[in-house]
C-alpha cells in the first residue's frame, strides 16, 4: 500500500533534532511523501533538521486546545489521493527506531479499512505509565460500548483512505486531542469501514522525556489531572454519537 505521512511536530526543547537527522533516510525509504504541521514554538534546530526530509510544511501557533485541528490540517496538507498515515512525529520517530518492521507491517494491515486505528498491544500497554493505563481504559471502554470495538484509542495514530481523509477534513468539529475518538466515529457514522491494528513497539513519552529510558511523571499530581482532563474531553466528543 502506498502511504504518505501527515504529522504534527511540536518540540520547543529540541530533543528530537538528532533523531530526525539520524532517521531521515529511513523515513524517506518508507514514505514517498512527508507533510509536517510544525508549531511555531518548535526549536530552530528541530526545524532545520526537517530540511533533510524534503517535507511539505506548514506552521501553526502552538496551542494544546487545538491539537485536533492541527492534526486535521496535517492530513489535509498530506492528502494527494493516496492513503495518509497520521502520527505525532515524536511517536513516529520512536516507532521507526525501535520497530521499523512493525511499522511496515501495520502500514499494510487491513487494506480494506478506510480508517485504521493503530493502538498498543496489551503487552505494550502493560509497560505504560499508570496514569495513562487507568484514565485511557475509561475512554476505550466507553468507545467499546458505543461501537463494539474495545480498542486502544488514545495514541493518535491513524491510517486514512482518501475518502476518509476528505470526510475528516470536511466534517470534523473536534479541535482538541479528543479527535482520537471523533475521527473513527465520523468514519463509522458515514458507513465507511474502520479497522484496527496493534503494535508491540509503541510507547509513550512526553516531549520533555523524548529519549528517556522511562517515564518519570506518575508521581506528579498535575500529570494525573491532565490525563483526567483529556479523558473528559474524549467523553464530551463521544456524547453526540449516542443517538446516531
C-alpha positions as CSV (number, residue, x, y, z in Angstrom):
1,X,0.0,0.0,0.0
2,X,1.3,3.4,-1.0
3,X,1.0,5.5,2.2
4,X,2.2,9.1,2.7
5,X,2.8,10.7,6.0
6,X,1.0,13.7,7.6
7,X,2.3,14.5,11.1
8,X,2.4,17.3,13.6
9,X,5.6,18.3,15.2
10,X,5.9,20.3,18.5
11,X,9.3,20.3,20.2
12,X,10.3,23.5,21.9
13,X,13.2,21.9,23.7
14,X,15.0,20.5,20.7
15,X,15.1,16.8,21.8
16,X,14.1,15.4,18.5
17,X,16.6,17.1,16.3
18,X,19.3,14.4,16.5
19,X,16.7,11.6,15.9
20,X,15.3,13.4,12.8
21,X,18.8,13.8,11.3
22,X,19.6,10.1,12.1
23,X,16.4,8.7,10.8
24,X,15.7,10.8,7.8
25,X,16.9,8.2,5.3
26,X,14.7,5.6,6.9
27,X,11.7,7.9,6.8
28,X,12.3,8.6,3.1
29,X,12.5,4.9,2.4
30,X,9.1,4.2,4.0
31,X,7.1,7.3,3.0
32,X,7.0,8.5,-0.6
33,X,5.9,12.0,0.6
34,X,6.0,13.6,4.0
35,X,4.0,16.6,5.3
36,X,4.6,18.3,8.6
37,X,2.5,20.8,10.5
38,X,5.1,22.4,12.8
39,X,4.3,24.5,15.9
40,X,5.8,28.0,16.0
41,X,7.3,27.1,19.4
42,X,9.4,24.3,17.9
43,X,13.2,24.7,18.5
44,X,15.1,26.1,15.4
45,X,17.4,23.1,15.5
46,X,14.5,20.8,15.0
47,X,13.0,22.8,12.2
48,X,16.5,22.8,10.5
49,X,16.7,19.1,10.9
50,X,13.5,18.6,9.0
51,X,15.1,20.0,5.9
52,X,16.6,16.6,5.3
53,X,13.1,15.1,4.9
54,X,12.2,17.3,1.9
55,X,8.8,17.6,3.5
56,X,5.9,19.8,2.7
57,X,5.5,22.0,5.8
58,X,3.1,24.5,7.4
59,X,3.4,26.4,10.7
60,X,0.7,26.7,13.4
61,X,0.6,28.7,16.5
62,X,1.2,26.3,19.5
63,X,-2.0,25.7,21.4
64,X,-2.8,22.5,23.4
65,X,-6.5,23.3,23.0
66,X,-6.2,23.0,19.2
67,X,-4.2,19.8,18.8
68,X,-7.1,18.1,16.9
69,X,-7.3,20.9,14.4
70,X,-3.5,20.8,13.8
71,X,-3.8,17.1,13.2
72,X,-6.7,17.7,10.7
73,X,-4.6,20.3,8.9
74,X,-1.7,17.8,8.7
75,X,-3.7,15.2,6.9
76,X,-5.2,17.8,4.6
77,X,-1.7,19.0,3.8
78,X,-0.6,15.4,3.1
79,X,-3.7,14.4,1.1
80,X,-2.9,13.6,-2.6
81,X,-5.3,10.8,-3.4
82,X,-3.2,8.3,-1.5
83,X,-3.6,6.8,1.9
84,X,-2.3,9.0,4.7
85,X,-0.7,7.9,8.0
86,X,-1.3,10.5,10.7
87,X,1.1,10.3,13.7
88,X,2.5,12.7,16.3
89,X,6.0,13.0,14.9
90,X,7.9,12.1,18.1
91,X,5.9,8.9,18.4
92,X,6.7,8.0,14.8
93,X,10.4,8.6,15.3
94,X,10.4,6.1,18.2
95,X,8.4,3.6,16.1
96,X,10.9,3.7,13.2
97,X,13.9,3.5,15.5
98,X,12.7,0.6,17.7
99,X,10.4,-1.3,15.3
100,X,10.6,-0.4,11.6
101,X,9.4,-3.9,10.6
102,X,6.4,-3.4,12.9
103,X,5.6,-0.1,11.3
104,X,5.8,-1.6,7.8
105,X,3.5,-4.4,8.9
106,X,0.9,-2.0,10.3
107,X,1.0,0.2,7.2
108,X,-0.1,-2.8,5.1
109,X,-2.6,-4.1,7.6
110,X,-6.3,-4.5,6.7
111,X,-6.1,-2.7,3.3
112,X,-9.9,-2.5,3.0
113,X,-10.2,-0.2,6.1
114,X,-11.0,3.4,5.3
115,X,-9.6,4.2,8.7
116,X,-7.1,2.0,10.5
117,X,-6.9,2.8,14.2
118,X,-3.4,1.9,15.4
119,X,-3.1,1.0,19.1
120,X,-0.7,-0.6,21.6
121,X,-1.0,-4.3,22.3
122,X,-1.8,-5.4,25.8
123,X,1.9,-6.3,26.3
124,X,2.9,-2.7,25.3
125,X,0.2,-1.1,27.4
126,X,1.3,-3.1,30.5
127,X,4.6,-1.1,30.4
128,X,2.9,2.3,30.1
129,X,2.6,4.8,33.0
130,X,-0.2,4.1,35.4
131,X,-1.9,7.4,34.8
132,X,-2.3,6.5,31.1
133,X,-3.5,3.0,31.7
134,X,-6.2,3.9,34.2
135,X,-7.6,7.0,32.5
136,X,-7.4,5.7,29.0
137,X,-9.2,2.5,30.0
138,X,-12.3,4.5,30.7
139,X,-12.3,6.1,27.2
140,X,-11.6,2.7,25.5
141,X,-14.4,1.0,27.4
142,X,-16.9,3.7,26.6
143,X,-16.0,3.6,22.9
144,X,-16.4,-0.1,23.1
145,X,-19.9,0.2,24.4
146,X,-20.8,2.6,21.6
147,X,-19.3,0.6,18.8
148,X,-18.5,-2.9,20.0
149,X,-14.8,-2.2,19.4
150,X,-12.7,-2.3,22.5
151,X,-9.6,-0.7,21.1
152,X,-6.6,1.3,22.3
153,X,-7.6,4.7,21.0
154,X,-5.5,7.5,22.6
155,X,-2.2,7.1,20.8
156,X,-3.4,9.2,17.9
157,X,-2.0,7.1,15.0
158,X,-4.5,6.6,12.2
159,X,-4.2,5.4,8.6
160,X,-6.8,7.1,6.4
161,X,-8.1,6.3,2.9
162,X,-8.5,9.2,0.5
163,X,-12.3,9.1,1.2
164,X,-11.8,9.1,5.0
165,X,-9.3,12.0,4.7
166,X,-11.9,14.0,2.8
167,X,-14.6,13.2,5.3
168,X,-12.5,14.1,8.3
169,X,-11.1,17.3,6.9
170,X,-14.6,18.5,5.9
171,X,-16.8,17.1,8.8
172,X,-14.6,17.0,11.9
173,X,-15.6,19.6,14.5
174,X,-13.4,18.5,17.5
175,X,-10.4,20.7,17.7
176,X,-8.9,19.1,20.8
177,X,-6.9,15.9,21.1
178,X,-10.3,14.1,21.5
179,X,-10.2,13.7,17.8
180,X,-8.8,10.3,18.8
181,X,-12.4,9.2,19.2
182,X,-14.2,11.6,16.9
183,X,-12.4,10.6,13.7
184,X,-13.3,6.9,13.8
185,X,-16.8,7.7,14.9
186,X,-17.3,10.0,12.0
187,X,-16.0,7.4,9.6
188,X,-18.2,4.7,11.1
189,X,-21.3,7.0,11.0
190,X,-20.7,7.7,7.3
191,X,-20.8,4.0,6.6
192,X,-17.1,3.7,5.8
193,X,-15.0,0.8,7.3
194,X,-13.0,1.2,10.4
195,X,-10.3,-1.3,11.3
196,X,-7.7,-1.9,14.0
197,X,-4.1,-2.9,14.2
198,X,-1.9,-3.3,17.3
199,X,1.8,-2.6,17.8
200,X,4.1,-4.2,20.4
201,X,6.6,-1.4,19.9
202,X,4.8,1.9,20.5
203,X,5.2,3.5,23.9
204,X,4.5,6.9,25.4
205,X,6.9,9.7,26.4
206,X,6.3,13.4,26.8
207,X,8.3,15.6,24.5
208,X,10.3,16.5,27.6
209,X,11.1,12.9,28.1
210,X,12.0,12.1,24.5
211,X,14.9,9.6,24.6
212,X,14.5,8.8,28.3
213,X,14.6,5.3,29.5
214,X,11.4,5.6,31.4
215,X,8.5,8.0,32.1
216,X,9.0,9.9,35.3
217,X,5.7,11.7,35.8
218,X,3.4,9.3,37.6
219,X,4.3,10.8,40.9
220,X,3.2,14.3,39.8
221,X,-0.4,15.2,40.6
222,X,-0.6,17.7,37.8
223,X,0.1,14.9,35.3
224,X,-2.7,12.8,36.7
225,X,-5.0,15.9,36.5
226,X,-4.1,16.4,32.9
227,X,-4.9,12.8,32.0
228,X,-8.3,13.0,33.7
229,X,-8.9,16.2,31.8
230,X,-8.0,14.5,28.5
231,X,-10.4,11.6,29.3
232,X,-13.2,14.1,29.9
233,X,-12.6,15.7,26.6
234,X,-12.9,12.3,24.9
235,X,-16.2,11.7,26.8
236,X,-17.5,15.0,25.5
237,X,-16.5,14.2,22.0
238,X,-18.4,10.8,22.1
239,X,-21.6,12.2,23.6
240,X,-23.1,13.5,20.2
241,X,-22.8,10.0,18.7
242,X,-25.0,8.3,21.4
243,X,-28.2,8.8,19.3
244,X,-26.7,8.2,15.9
